[in-house]
Amino acid sequence: MLLQPEHIAIPAPDADLQRLQRLQRSYLLEMDSEEMQAAISRAQEGDLIRYWTRGRYSTHNLIALCAQRLGKCDLYFSTWALSLPAVERIAAMQSSGMIDKVVCLLDYRTKTNAPDAVQLLEGIAERITYRRTHAKCYVLQNEHFGCAIISSSNLTTNRRTEGGVILFCKESATLDAQFIYGNSNSTNDRTDGSC
C-alpha cells in the first residue's frame, strides 16, 4: 500500500511538525526546468524535494541549480556512468568559480566506457577513485549549507524518466561527502569484474 503524506501520522514537537509540513509539500511529481529551478531556489535547511524528470533535465542540470542555490561549493559524487557533456558542464562550473573541489567515486568501467569524459574529469578533480559502484549520489556543500541529490540517474545526458530526492541538510551532505571521499581508501571492492 502506498502511503500518501497526509496519511502519515507522526507525533512531533512544533518545530518538527513545521518541518514535516514542509516535507509533505515538497513532493513534486513532474517538474519542468522552471519549476525545479524555483523549488531549489527556495530550499532551506531540512527541505526535501522529490522529483521525476520525465526526461526534461539531467543530473548535471540539477547540480548546476543546487550550486546556484548554495553559492561557491565543493562537489562530491558517485556514479556508474559518465558522459562528456555532463563533465564539460561541471568543468565550466568549476572554471567560473561556482564549484571549487571535485571528488569522485566512479565505477571502474567508466575508464573504458567513457574515456573522453574520464580524461576531462581527471584534469579537474582533486581525487578520483575507481571501484565497483552503482550508487548515484551527488553532494554539494560549503561551510554554511549542503545538499545531496540521490537519484536513479547517472551523470549523463539522459532523456529517460528518472526519479530522486534532493535533501538540503548540511549534516547529511557532510556524511555522504565523507563516505565518497573516504571510500577511496578501502580495497574491499574488486575491480576485475568478479563478484
N, C-alpha and C positions, 0 to 999 in steps of 0.2 A: 504494500500500500504506500503510495506516495503521499507524504505529509506536506500540506501547504503551510507556509509560515504562520497563518492565523490559527492553525490547529495545534501549534506547539505551545504548550503551557509551561513556562519556566518561571518559578518564583525567583524574584531578584530585587535587590535594593533599587532605589530610584535611579541611580547612575547607571546600573546595569540594565534597567528597564529602558532607559533612553537609548542605550547602545543597541539593545535588541530591536527596538522600533526602527532604528536606522538600518539595521541589518535586514529587517523584513522589507523595507522599501528599496533595498539595493538590488533585488533580483530583476534584471533586465533581460528578457528572453532573447530578443533580437534587436541589436542596436546598429544603426548605421554609424559611419565615422563621426558625424557631427554629434550624435547622441553620446557616443563613447567619450569623445573629447570633453563634452560638457560634464559628464559624470565624473571623469577623472579630475578635471579642473576644480571640482567642488569637494573632492575627497579629503577627509580628515583622519587623524589617528583613530584607529579602531574600525574604520569603514571597510566594507567588503562589497566588491562589485562582482556579480556572477554574470556570465555572458555566453552567448552563442554567436559566432561570427557570420554564419551563412555565407562564408567566402568573401565577405565585404572588406576584410582587412587581415593582415598577417601579424605575427608576433612582433616583428621589428617595428611595426606601426604602433603597437601598444607600448613597447619600450620607449619610443620617442615621446608619446603622450605622457607617460609616467615621469620621464626625465624632465619634461617641461614643468610638470607639477612640483617636482622635488627641487629643481634648480640643480646646480652642478653636483654630480653624484658619481659613485662607483657602480660598475655593473659586474655582477657575478652571475654566471649561468651554466646550466647543464642542459644538453640537448643530444638527441640521437642523430640529427641530420642538420646540415647547413646548406645555404645557397649563397652564391656570390652577391646578388643584390641585397640580401639581408645583412651580410657582413660589411658591404660598402656603406650601407646606411649607418651602421654602428661606427665605422671609421669616420664618416662625415660628422657624426655627433661628437666623437672624440676630438676631431680636428677643430670643431667650433668651440670647444671648451665645455660643452654640455655634459659629456661623460669624461671622467678622469681615468681611473684604473679599470681595466677589464681583466677578469679572471674566469677561466672556462674549464669545465669538466665535460669532455666530449667522448662520444663513443669512438672506439679505436678505428672503426670502419670509415669515419669521416675523412681520414687521410687519403683513402683510396677512392671513396665515393664523391668527394668534393675537393679535389686538390687545389683548385684556384682559390676557393673560399678559405681553406685552411692556410694557404700561403699568405693571404692578406691578413688573416686573423693573427698569425704568428708574428707579423710585423707590428701589431698594435696592442697585443695582450701582454700583460705583465707575467701571466702564468697560464699555461695550458696543460691539462692532464688528459691523457687518452686512456680510457678504461671501458669495460663493458658497462654501458648505461643506456637506459631507455627513458630516464627521467627528463622532464621538460619543466625546468624551474628557472625563472629569470628574476633576479633580485637587484633592485636599485636602492642605494642608501647613501646618505650623507650624515653629518653629525647630528642633524635635527630631525630627520624624517626617513622613513623607509617603506618599501613595498615589495611584495613578492607576487609574481604572476605565475600561477600554477596552471598549466594548460595542457590540452591534448596535442597542441601543435608544436612542431619543431621550428627551428629558426630558418625557415624557408619562405619563399613566396608561395602562398597556399590559397587556392580558390575553392577549397572544400569547406564544409561546415566543421567548425571546431568549437570546443567549449572550454571554459576555465573559470578561474576566480582571480581577482586581484585583491590582495589583502594589504591594507595600509596599516601596518603595525611594525614599528621600529624594532621591537624585541624579536618578533618572529622573523623579520627580514635579516636581522643580525645572526640568528641561529642558522638560517638557510645559507647565508653567505659563509659562515664559519664551516659548515658542512662541505660546501663546494670547495672552499679554499683548502681545508684540512684534509679532505678526502684524497688529495694528490699524494699524501704521504703513506697511504695504505697500499699494500700489494695483495690484497685478498682477491681481487677480481682478475681473472685470466684474460689476456687479450689475444689469445691464439685461436679463438673461436670455439674452444671446447667448453663444456659445462662443468 
